[in-house]
Amino acid sequence: MSRTQKKVKESIEEDLVPENTWEDRLFAIGCITVIILIISLVIIGIYTVFDWIL
């Protein structure tokens, strides 16, 4: 394999590795926050229903 082929192969491999940008992290934090909010609202709703019944 020639030197040029090695450089091209390395550049292609670098392009395939996804970069973890701040937008990706912000999206993940937003999703986790929404999931936690939904779970907490479900727990509050279940507590309220049982409070009404009993």
Secondary structure, DSSP 4 states (H G I P E B T S, - for coil): --HHHHHHHHHHHHHHSPP--HHHHHHHHHHHHHHHHHHHHHHHHHHHHHHHH-
